[in-house]
Amino acid sequence: MKLLLDTHALLFWVYDPPRLGSTALRALADRDNQVFWSVASSWEVAIKVGLGKLVLDGPVSEVIPTELLRHGFTLLPIDHAHVLAVSTLTAHHGDPFDRLLVAQAQAEGLALVTGDSKLAAYGVPIIW
């Protein structure tokens, strides 16, 4: 299975795994699954760290790449097609980062690992 982590899903996986649902925990622990992390989520984390809304164990420029490598997650770049696809999404959700993750999941055939039930309205498979 191919999975795309929502921003909070990686943070929970790294810092507080019990906050993830049991299905998400099993899916992330299964080495047969390919897990992706969007550049959009790195951007979101960097913004939150810069605003003081999120504190990591070190500089974001070190923590995110280290955790991706440690867990064998693949970085998913933002393609122009991903960005343009956001324009076709209905207004079920207002967060621009989440909307971009939905567009990426749709375009790449990925299930989205998220606890945000509103994102299911977009028809992408949700794992939590």
N, C-alpha and C positions, 0 to 999 in steps of 0.2 A: 504494500500500500504506500502511496505517496502522500505525505502530510505537510501542511504549511502551519507553522506555529504563529498564533497570535502573540503579540508582545508580552502580555501577562503570562501566557503559557510557558515561555522560556524562563521568565523570572521565577515562576512557581517551581518549575522543574529544577532549577539551580538552587534556589534559596529555601523553598518550602513545599516539597513534593506532595505532602498530604492535602494541600489546597487544590490539587488537580483531581478531576474525577477518576474513578477506577478504570474506565475505558481508556482515557487519555494516558494514564500511567502505564497500562499494559501496552498500548500502541507505541509509546515513546521508548519503552524498554525492549521492544521487539526489534532486534537488529536486522530483520528482514525488511522492515519498513525504511523507506527513504524519507528523511525529515529535512524540510527546507525552512530557512529563516530569511525573511525578506529584508532587503536593504531599507525598505520603508520602516520596518520595526527598529532597525539600528538608528535611523533618523529620529523616530519618536522617542527612543530611550535617551539619545543625546540631548534632545530638547528638554525632556523632563529633568535630566541631571543638571543641565545648565540653568534651569529655573529653580533648582533646589527642591523639586517635587519628588525626586527619586535619588536615593543614595545607594551606590554600589560598593563593593569591597575594594575598589581601586578605580583608576581612570577608565572611563567608558571605552576609550581607544584600546585598552588592554583587555578589559573584562569580557566584552562581547566576542572578539576574535578567539580568545582563549577558551571560552565556554563552547563555542561552536566547534572548535577543533577537538576539545576534550570529549564531546558527546558525538562527534562524527556527523554533525549537521552540515547541510550544504547551503551556502549563501545563494539566494535567489535575487538576481539583479532586477531592477525596474526597467522594463522595456517601454518604448513609446506606445506600443499597442496596449500595454497594461493601463497606462495613464489615460489613453483615449477611451478605453472600455468603461472607465468610471462614468462617462457621460451617459451610458445606456442603463445605468442602475437606477431603479426607482428609489424614492426617498424613505426607505425603511429605516435607514440609519444615517446619522449626520456626521459621524466622526470620519474625517478624510482619510486617516490612516487605515481604519477598518474597511472603508469602501475600496481602497486600493488593494488591500489583502483579498477581498472578495473577488475583485477583477482578476487578480493574479491566480487565485484558486480556480476560477472559471476557465481562464485561458490555458492553464497548465494541467488541468485535470487533477487537482489536489483536493484532499479533504482538509478542512480547516480545524485545527485544534484550538478551541476557544470555549470559554464559559459564557460568552455573550449570545444568549438565545435569540436575540433580534436578528443576528446574521443568517439564521436558518431561512428567513423569509426570501433570501436571494437564491435559494435552491442549491447551494453548495452543501456537500456532505459536512456535517458538524460532528466532531468527536470531543466528548468531554467525559 
